[in-house]
Amino acid sequence: MAEAGDFDPCDDGTCPVSRALVALDGKWTILVVRDLLSGTKRFSELRRSLVGISPKTLTDRLRGLEEHG
């Protein structure tokens, strides 16, 4: 049995869990994904549903999600 701290952290980018955590990192990202799970949304619809998010932050989160596929 492995000791605490003796595990491979998947630093090579092949671990699906590690890749998902990288893609979903950042404030707002999970909420953006939540809103998109119900289907395609216009930018303005996302802004309305995510009260408090700035247009720049929403744009950054959408671009990041697009980059990660």
Secondary structure per residue as TSV (DSSP state, phi and psi in degrees):
chain	resnum	aa	ss	phi	psi
A	1	M	-	360.0	136.3
A	2	A	-	-77.7	144.4
A	3	E	-	-78.2	158.6
A	4	A	T	-58.3	131.9
A	5	G	T	88.9	-1.8
A	6	D	-	-97.1	15.3
A	7	F	S	-95.8	159.2
A	8	D	-	-83.4	119.7
A	9	P	-	-78.2	8.6
A	10	C	-	61.5	42.3
A	11	D	T	-68.9	-12.7
A	12	D	T	-83.3	-1.5
A	13	G	S	82.8	8.5
A	14	T	-	-95.9	-15.0
A	15	C	-	-75.1	121.2
A	16	P	H	-60.8	-35.5
A	17	V	H	-67.4	-43.6
A	18	S	H	-62.2	-42.3
A	19	R	H	-64.8	-39.3
A	20	A	H	-64.9	-41.9
A	21	L	H	-63.6	-37.4
A	22	V	H	-65.4	-44.2
A	23	A	H	-66.3	-33.1
A	24	L	T	-98.0	8.6
A	25	D	-	-70.4	145.7
A	26	G	S	109.4	145.7
A	27	K	T	-61.4	140.3
A	28	W	T	86.5	-24.1
A	29	T	H	-60.2	-45.6
A	30	I	H	-61.8	-39.0
A	31	L	H	-68.4	-35.8
A	32	V	H	-63.3	-46.8
A	33	V	H	-60.6	-43.8
A	34	R	H	-54.9	-45.8
A	35	D	H	-70.0	-29.3
A	36	L	H	-83.2	-14.7
A	37	L	T	-63.2	-25.7
A	38	S	T	-83.9	-4.6
A	39	G	S	136.1	-180.0
A	40	T	-	-63.4	137.2
A	41	K	-	-131.4	148.6
A	42	R	-	-77.1	157.1
A	43	F	H	-54.7	-44.4
A	44	S	H	-65.1	-33.2
A	45	E	H	-66.4	-41.2
A	46	L	H	-64.6	-42.2
A	47	R	H	-59.1	-42.0
A	48	R	H	-65.9	-39.0
A	49	S	H	-79.3	-20.5
A	50	L	S	-109.4	74.0
A	51	V	T	-59.9	126.0
A	52	G	T	101.8	-11.3
A	53	I	-	-82.3	138.1
A	54	S	-	-83.3	155.4
A	55	P	H	-57.4	-38.4
A	56	K	H	-65.2	-43.4
A	57	T	H	-64.2	-44.4
A	58	L	H	-60.7	-44.5
A	59	T	H	-59.8	-45.2
A	60	D	H	-61.7	-43.3
A	61	R	H	-66.8	-40.9
A	62	L	H	-64.7	-42.5
A	63	R	H	-64.2	-41.5
A	64	G	H	-62.1	-42.9
A	65	L	H	-64.6	-39.5
A	66	E	H	-63.2	-41.5
A	67	E	H	-62.8	-34.4
A	68	H	T	-87.0	-0.3
A	69	G	-	80.3	360.0
